[in-house]
Amino acid sequence: MKVKAIAAALAVLGALASTAASVHAAPNERVVAVRAGKLVDVVAGKVLENQTILIAGERITAVGPSASVNVPAGAELVDLSGATVLPGLIDAHTHLTGNAAHHGYETLGTADIRAALYGAHAARLTLEAGFTTVRNVGASGFGDVALRDAINEGELPGPRMRVSGYPLGIQGGHCDNNLLPYEFHAQELGVADGPWAARAKVREMAKYGADTIKICASGGVLSKGDEPGAQQYTLEEMKAIVEEAHKLGRRVAAHAHGASSIRDAILAGVDSVEHASLVDDEGIRLAREKGTYFVMDIYNDDYILQEGAKAGMLQESLDKERALGQLQRDNFRKAFKGGVKMAFGTDAGVYPHGDNARQFRYMVQYGMTPMQAIQAATINAADLLGWKDRIGSVQPGKYADLIAVAGDPLKDPAELTRVNFVMKGGAVVKGAQQRP
């Protein structure tokens, strides 16, 4: 017993030492100390007072009470002692190359190159809103691949990105182009019918840079001529896609509104179900048992119904949203209470980029505590993206992706729509500047 007690004590001391020890930076590596008046610890689910975060280069090296953290001489100081600091937020369902002002037939006038350039603008807005990481699930012309690579090379400001390239779907389905008549023979490059064609399409997306595979398991709201609740890909097709994607090290996100499409997507082994508007008890049970994440966009109903007609959305799309929006919000509550893992995702691009954090209020309204909503946009989303070792919490070894707000987001989630400081990888991109 004594041996066990001594071992436990040594483990605790070791953990404390690793958290509060002085930073050991490489030669000529920039060292930054961030003073946080309050720090949201999303792992423990609590708020810590008077913390200091030490950063060397892009990574956090130590976190602990300011009184016990040794700040090395010459470190740059970021003073956020009057603010609440959080990990950089993560949106797991975006379309950065999409323009919220252009929907329906308006999209036919947008070239892939123009969409990619709009994506560069949207990436900056998203980053400045406090979202330091996104998963982009659908872009034409591999515009999201190009955007990700430009951001990674430091050529453009923007969030870290997981990207899918073209979403996969059936001919005439939600992920096809159904706006033009037959003589145009218009078809999206992600269309693949049958298990082997779908496997080949996964390989094509991976070849050209996709690190996520997006599939359309059901109809959708903003597409022409289909029903959101109607299943499109079959279980056999989805199993083939998931097997091929996982073999190639890619995760799979399934757009699925209807109950049968949600069920079969989960049985096929997808990593996340997007929207999940009409999920039933069986779908909730399966998601809980399989550990499948739900990514439910419960803010953008407001934008679609209030601004969609001005943005060119089809009347049938507006009618679909009226029938679906409140059901999705009610089922969000039901799925969360039923034990389904939830990750934050908003369908950015349907509404204007940079407004992502407006969804937090609805997540709280429909069943989460503010801390749980923040965890959905940090540690949960990081886990879904396969990056829990690098983002999602303020811990040694993680990227120094930090945001700050003036107020208390645990009392008022709307504080997260007023982010006044953003740091990505140790570099301040918005707000206070470092000083010696």
C-alpha positions as CSV (number, residue, x, y, z in Angstrom):
1,M,0.0,0.0,0.0
2,K,2.9,2.4,0.9
3,V,4.5,1.7,-2.5
4,K,1.3,2.4,-4.3
5,A,0.8,5.7,-2.3
6,I,4.4,6.8,-3.1
7,A,3.9,6.0,-6.8
8,A,0.7,7.9,-6.8
9,A,2.3,10.9,-5.1
10,L,5.2,10.9,-7.6
11,A,2.8,10.8,-10.5
12,V,0.9,13.8,-9.2
13,L,4.2,15.7,-8.6
14,G,5.3,14.8,-12.1
15,A,2.1,16.0,-13.6
16,L,2.3,19.3,-11.7
17,A,5.9,19.7,-12.8
18,S,5.0,19.2,-16.4
19,T,2.2,21.8,-16.2
20,A,3.9,24.5,-14.3
21,A,7.6,24.1,-15.2
22,S,9.6,26.7,-17.0
23,V,9.5,26.5,-20.8
24,H,12.5,25.0,-22.6
25,A,12.5,26.7,-26.0
26,A,14.7,25.7,-28.8
27,P,17.5,28.3,-29.7
28,N,16.0,31.4,-31.2
29,E,12.5,30.1,-30.7
30,R,10.0,32.8,-29.8
31,V,8.5,32.5,-26.3
32,V,5.2,34.0,-25.3
33,A,3.5,34.2,-21.9
34,V,-0.3,34.7,-21.9
35,R,-1.8,36.0,-18.7
36,A,-5.4,34.7,-18.4
37,G,-7.8,36.2,-15.8
38,K,-10.0,33.2,-16.4
39,L,-9.3,30.1,-18.4
40,V,-11.9,27.7,-19.5
41,D,-10.6,24.2,-18.9
42,V,-12.8,22.2,-21.3
43,V,-11.2,18.8,-20.2
44,A,-12.1,19.2,-16.5
45,G,-15.3,21.2,-17.3
46,K,-14.4,24.2,-15.1
47,V,-13.0,27.7,-15.1
48,L,-9.6,28.4,-13.6
49,E,-8.6,31.8,-12.2
50,N,-5.3,33.7,-12.8
51,Q,-3.5,31.3,-15.1
52,T,-0.4,31.7,-17.3
53,I,0.0,29.9,-20.6
54,L,3.6,29.5,-21.8
55,I,4.1,29.1,-25.5
56,A,7.3,28.2,-27.5
57,G,6.9,28.7,-31.2
58,E,3.5,27.2,-32.2
59,R,2.9,25.0,-29.1
60,I,1.9,25.4,-25.6
61,T,4.6,24.2,-23.2
62,A,3.1,24.9,-19.8
63,V,-0.1,26.0,-18.1
64,G,-0.7,26.7,-14.5
65,P,-1.5,29.3,-11.8
66,S,0.4,32.6,-12.5
67,A,2.0,32.5,-9.1
68,S,3.7,29.1,-9.8
69,V,4.6,29.4,-13.5
70,N,8.2,30.6,-14.1
71,V,8.1,33.1,-17.1
72,P,11.6,33.1,-18.6
73,A,13.4,36.4,-19.1
74,G,12.8,37.9,-22.5
75,A,9.4,36.2,-23.1
76,E,6.8,38.3,-24.8
77,L,3.7,39.0,-22.7
78,V,0.1,39.0,-23.8
79,D,-2.0,40.4,-21.0
80,L,-5.5,38.9,-20.9
81,S,-5.9,39.3,-17.2
82,G,-9.2,41.0,-17.6
83,A,-10.6,38.4,-20.0
84,T,-11.9,34.9,-20.3
85,V,-9.6,32.7,-22.4
86,L,-10.7,29.6,-24.2
87,P,-9.2,27.1,-26.7
88,G,-9.7,28.1,-30.3
89,L,-13.2,27.0,-31.5
90,I,-13.8,24.3,-34.1
91,D,-16.7,24.2,-36.6
92,A,-17.0,20.7,-38.0
93,H,-19.4,21.6,-40.9
94,T,-18.5,24.5,-43.1
95,H,-18.5,25.4,-46.8
96,L,-15.9,28.2,-46.9
97,T,-16.1,28.5,-50.7
98,G,-19.9,29.0,-50.5
99,N,-21.4,32.5,-50.6
100,A,-24.5,33.0,-48.4
101,A,-25.7,35.7,-50.9
102,H,-25.8,33.1,-53.7
103,H,-28.1,30.2,-53.6
104,G,-30.3,28.3,-56.1
105,Y,-29.9,29.5,-59.7
106,E,-27.6,32.3,-58.4
107,T,-24.9,29.6,-58.0
108,L,-24.7,28.9,-61.7
109,G,-22.9,32.1,-62.4
110,T,-20.1,31.3,-59.9
111,A,-16.9,29.7,-61.4
112,D,-14.9,27.4,-59.3
113,I,-12.0,29.9,-59.3
114,R,-14.3,32.6,-58.1
115,A,-15.6,30.4,-55.3
116,A,-12.0,29.6,-54.2
117,L,-11.3,33.3,-54.0
118,Y,-14.4,33.9,-52.0
119,G,-13.1,31.1,-49.7
120,A,-10.0,33.1,-49.0
121,H,-12.2,36.0,-47.7
122,A,-14.4,33.6,-45.7
123,A,-11.4,31.9,-44.1
124,R,-10.2,35.2,-42.7
125,L,-13.7,36.0,-41.4
126,T,-13.9,32.6,-39.8
127,L,-10.6,32.8,-38.1
128,E,-11.2,36.3,-36.8
129,A,-14.5,35.1,-35.3
130,G,-12.5,32.7,-33.1
131,F,-12.8,29.5,-35.1
132,T,-9.2,28.4,-35.5
133,T,-10.1,25.0,-37.0
134,V,-12.8,23.9,-39.4
135,R,-13.9,20.8,-41.3
136,N,-15.0,21.8,-44.8
137,V,-17.5,19.3,-46.1
138,G,-18.0,20.0,-49.8
139,A,-16.4,22.4,-52.4
140,S,-16.3,22.4,-56.1
141,G,-13.1,22.4,-58.1
142,F,-11.1,21.2,-55.0
143,G,-11.2,24.8,-53.9
144,D,-11.1,23.8,-50.2
145,V,-8.0,21.7,-50.9
146,A,-6.2,24.7,-52.4
147,L,-7.4,27.0,-49.6
148,R,-6.2,24.5,-46.9
149,D,-2.8,24.3,-48.6
150,A,-2.4,28.1,-49.0
151,I,-3.2,28.6,-45.3
152,N,-0.8,25.8,-44.3
153,E,1.9,27.5,-46.4
154,G,1.3,30.9,-44.7
155,E,0.1,32.5,-47.9
156,L,-3.4,33.3,-46.5
157,P,-4.9,33.8,-43.1
158,G,-7.4,31.2,-42.1
159,P,-8.2,28.3,-39.8
160,R,-6.7,24.9,-39.8
161,M,-8.7,22.8,-42.2
162,R,-9.9,19.3,-42.8
163,V,-11.4,19.2,-46.3
164,S,-13.4,16.8,-48.5
165,G,-13.2,18.2,-52.0
166,Y,-16.4,17.1,-53.9
167,P,-19.1,15.5,-51.8
168,L,-20.2,12.0,-53.1
169,G,-23.8,11.3,-54.0
170,I,-26.1,9.6,-56.4
171,Q,-27.1,10.9,-59.8
172,G,-29.9,13.4,-59.3
173,G,-29.4,13.5,-55.6
174,H,-28.6,16.2,-53.1
175,C,-25.0,16.4,-54.1
176,D,-25.7,16.6,-57.8
177,N,-26.5,19.6,-59.9
178,N,-30.3,19.4,-60.7
179,L,-30.8,23.1,-61.7
180,L,-30.3,22.7,-65.5
181,P,-32.4,20.8,-68.1
182,Y,-31.3,17.5,-69.7
183,E,-29.6,19.1,-72.8
184,F,-26.9,20.6,-70.6
185,H,-26.0,17.2,-69.2
186,A,-24.8,18.9,-66.0
187,Q,-23.5,16.6,-63.3
188,E,-21.3,17.2,-60.3
189,L,-18.0,15.5,-60.3
190,G,-18.8,13.7,-57.0
191,V,-21.6,11.6,-58.5
192,A,-21.0,7.9,-58.1
193,D,-23.7,5.2,-58.4
194,G,-23.0,1.7,-57.2
195,P,-20.5,0.3,-54.7
196,W,-17.5,0.1,-57.0
197,A,-18.0,3.5,-58.6
198,A,-18.3,4.9,-55.1
199,R,-15.0,3.2,-54.1
200,A,-13.3,4.7,-57.1
201,K,-14.7,8.2,-56.3
202,V,-13.2,7.9,-52.7
203,R,-9.9,7.1,-54.3
204,E,-10.2,10.1,-56.6
205,M,-11.0,12.5,-53.8
206,A,-8.0,11.1,-51.8
207,K,-5.7,11.4,-54.8
208,Y,-6.5,15.1,-55.2
209,G,-6.0,16.1,-51.6
210,A,-9.2,15.3,-49.6
211,D,-8.5,14.2,-46.1
212,T,-12.2,13.7,-45.3
213,I,-14.9,12.0,-47.4
214,K,-18.4,13.6,-47.4
215,I,-21.3,11.6,-48.7
216,C,-25.0,12.5,-49.3
217,A,-27.0,9.6,-47.8
218,S,-30.3,11.5,-48.1
219,G,-32.0,14.3,-49.9
220,G,-31.5,17.8,-48.7
221,V,-33.1,21.2,-48.1
222,L,-31.2,23.4,-50.6
223,S,-31.2,21.0,-53.5
224,K,-33.8,20.9,-56.3
225,G,-36.2,18.0,-56.8
226,D,-35.5,15.7,-53.8
227,E,-36.9,15.2,-50.3
228,P,-34.7,15.5,-47.2
229,G,-36.2,12.5,-45.6
230,A,-35.7,10.2,-48.6
231,Q,-32.7,7.9,-48.5
232,Q,-30.3,8.1,-51.5
233,Y,-27.2,6.1,-51.0
234,T,-27.9,2.4,-50.1
235,L,-26.4,0.6,-47.2
236,E,-24.3,-1.4,-49.6
237,E,-22.9,1.7,-51.2
238,M,-22.2,3.4,-47.9
239,K,-20.4,0.4,-46.6
240,A,-18.2,0.4,-49.6
241,I,-17.4,4.1,-49.2
242,V,-16.6,3.8,-45.5
243,E,-14.4,0.7,-46.0
244,E,-12.4,2.4,-48.7
245,A,-12.1,5.7,-46.9
246,H,-11.0,4.2,-43.6
247,K,-8.5,2.0,-45.5
248,L,-7.0,5.2,-46.9
249,G,-7.0,6.9,-43.5
250,R,-9.9,9.2,-44.2
251,R,-12.9,9.8,-42.0
252,V,-16.5,9.9,-43.4
253,A,-19.2,12.5,-42.8
254,A,-22.7,11.6,-44.0
255,H,-25.3,14.2,-44.8
256,A,-28.4,12.5,-43.6
257,H,-31.8,14.0,-42.7
258,G,-34.1,11.0,-42.8
259,A,-34.4,8.2,-40.3
260,S,-33.5,5.3,-42.6
261,S,-30.5,7.2,-44.1
262,I,-29.2,8.0,-40.6
263,R,-29.6,4.3,-39.5
264,D,-27.8,2.9,-42.6
265,A,-25.1,5.5,-42.4
266,I,-24.4,4.5,-38.8
267,L,-24.5,0.8,-39.6
268,A,-22.1,1.5,-42.5
269,G,-19.6,2.9,-40.0
270,V,-19.5,6.6,-40.8
271,D,-17.7,8.8,-38.3
272,S,-20.4,11.5,-38.2
273,V,-23.9,12.1,-39.3
274,E,-24.6,15.7,-40.4
275,H,-28.0,17.4,-39.8
276,A,-29.8,14.3,-38.4
277,S,-33.0,16.2,-38.6
278,L,-35.5,13.3,-38.6
279,V,-33.6,10.9,-36.4
280,D,-35.7,8.4,-34.6
281,D,-35.2,6.3,-31.4
282,E,-33.4,3.6,-33.3
283,G,-30.9,6.1,-34.8
284,I,-30.2,7.6,-31.4
285,R,-29.6,4.2,-29.9
286,L,-27.3,3.1,-32.7
287,A,-25.3,6.4,-32.6
288,R,-24.9,6.0,-28.9
289,E,-23.8,2.4,-29.2
290,K,-21.4,2.9,-32.1
291,G,-20.0,6.2,-30.8
292,T,-21.1,8.0,-34.0
293,Y,-21.0,11.8,-33.7
294,F,-24.0,14.0,-34.6
295,V,-23.2,17.4,-36.2
296,M,-26.5,19.3,-36.1
297,D,-26.8,22.8,-37.6
298,I,-29.5,24.3,-35.5
299,Y,-28.8,28.0,-36.1
300,N,-29.2,28.4,-39.8
301,D,-32.9,27.8,-39.9
302,D,-33.2,31.4,-38.8
303,Y,-31.1,32.7,-41.7
304,I,-32.8,30.5,-44.3
305,L,-36.3,31.6,-43.4
306,Q,-35.5,35.2,-42.9
307,E,-33.0,35.9,-45.7
308,G,-33.2,32.8,-48.0
309,A,-35.6,34.3,-50.6
310,K,-33.3,37.4,-51.0
311,A,-30.3,35.1,-51.5
312,G,-32.0,33.2,-54.3
313,M,-33.1,30.0,-52.4
314,L,-35.8,28.1,-54.3
315,Q,-39.3,28.3,-52.9
316,E,-39.3,24.5,-52.5
317,S,-36.2,24.9,-50.3
318,L,-37.9,27.4,-48.1
319,D,-40.9,25.1,-47.8
320,K,-38.6,22.2,-46.8
321,E,-36.9,24.3,-44.2
322,R,-40.3,25.4,-42.7
323,A,-41.2,21.7,-42.4
324,L,-37.9,20.6,-41.0
325,G,-36.2,23.3,-38.9
326,Q,-38.1,23.0,-35.6
327,L,-38.1,19.2,-35.8
328,Q,-34.3,19.2,-36.1
329,R,-34.0,21.4,-33.0
330,D,-36.3,19.2,-31.0
331,N,-34.4,16.1,-32.1
332,F,-31.1,17.8,-31.2
333,R,-32.4,17.9,-27.6
334,K,-33.6,14.3,-27.8
335,A,-30.4,13.0,-29.3
336,F,-28.2,14.8,-26.7
337,K,-30.3,13.6,-23.8
338,G,-30.2,10.1,-25.4
339,G,-26.4,10.1,-25.0
340,V,-25.3,10.8,-28.6
341,K,-21.8,12.4,-28.9
342,M,-22.2,15.9,-30.3
343,A,-19.7,18.0,-32.2
344,F,-20.3,21.7,-33.2
345,G,-21.1,22.3,-36.8
346,T,-23.1,25.0,-38.5
347,D,-23.3,24.7,-42.3
348,A,-21.4,28.0,-42.6
349,G,-21.8,29.3,-46.2
350,V,-25.6,28.8,-46.0
351,Y,-25.5,31.8,-43.7
352,P,-22.7,34.5,-43.8
353,H,-19.2,33.4,-42.7
354,G,-18.1,34.7,-39.3
355,D,-21.5,34.2,-37.7
356,N,-20.7,30.6,-36.6
357,A,-20.9,31.3,-32.9
358,R,-24.5,32.3,-33.1
359,Q,-25.3,28.6,-32.8
360,F,-24.2,28.4,-29.2
361,R,-27.3,30.1,-27.9
362,Y,-29.5,27.4,-29.6
363,M,-27.4,24.5,-28.3
364,V,-28.0,25.8,-24.8
365,Q,-31.7,26.6,-25.5
366,Y,-32.1,23.0,-26.7
367,G,-30.6,21.1,-23.9
368,M,-26.9,21.7,-23.3
369,T,-25.2,23.7,-20.6
370,P,-22.9,26.4,-21.8
371,M,-19.9,24.3,-20.9
372,Q,-21.2,21.3,-22.9
373,A,-21.8,23.5,-25.9
374,I,-18.2,24.8,-25.7
375,Q,-16.9,21.3,-25.3
376,A,-18.8,20.3,-28.5
377,A,-16.8,23.0,-30.3
378,T,-13.5,22.1,-28.7
379,I,-12.6,18.7,-27.3
380,N,-15.5,16.8,-29.0
381,A,-14.9,18.4,-32.5
382,A,-11.2,17.8,-32.1
383,D,-11.9,14.1,-31.4
384,L,-14.2,13.9,-34.5
385,L,-11.5,15.4,-36.7
386,G,-8.8,13.0,-35.4
387,W,-6.8,15.9,-34.0
388,K,-7.4,15.6,-30.3
389,D,-3.7,15.4,-29.8
390,R,-3.1,18.8,-31.2
391,I,-6.2,21.1,-30.8
392,G,-9.3,21.4,-28.7
393,S,-7.9,22.3,-25.2
394,V,-5.3,24.5,-23.6
395,Q,-2.7,21.9,-22.6
396,P,1.0,21.4,-23.0
397,G,1.9,19.9,-26.4
398,K,-1.2,21.4,-28.1
399,Y,-1.1,24.1,-30.7
400,A,-1.4,27.6,-29.1
401,D,-4.8,28.3,-30.5
402,L,-6.5,30.6,-28.1
403,I,-9.4,33.1,-28.0
404,A,-10.6,35.5,-25.4
405,V,-13.9,37.3,-24.6
406,A,-14.5,40.2,-22.2
407,G,-17.5,38.6,-20.4
408,D,-18.4,35.1,-19.1
409,P,-19.5,32.7,-21.9
410,L,-20.7,30.3,-19.2
411,K,-23.3,32.8,-18.1
412,D,-24.1,34.2,-21.6
413,P,-23.2,32.1,-24.6
414,A,-23.6,35.2,-26.8
415,E,-20.2,36.3,-25.5
416,L,-18.7,33.9,-28.0
417,T,-20.1,36.1,-30.8
418,R,-17.9,38.9,-29.5
419,V,-14.5,37.4,-29.6
420,N,-11.9,40.2,-29.2
421,F,-8.7,38.2,-29.2
422,V,-7.5,35.3,-31.5
423,M,-4.2,33.5,-31.5
424,K,-3.4,30.7,-33.9
425,G,-0.3,28.7,-33.5
426,G,1.2,31.2,-31.1
427,A,0.7,34.2,-33.4
428,V,-1.8,36.9,-32.6
429,V,-4.2,37.4,-35.5
430,K,-6.7,39.7,-33.7
431,G,-6.7,41.8,-30.6
432,A,-3.9,42.5,-28.1
433,Q,-0.4,42.6,-29.3
434,Q,2.6,41.1,-27.5
435,R,5.0,43.2,-25.6
436,P,8.4,42.4,-24.0
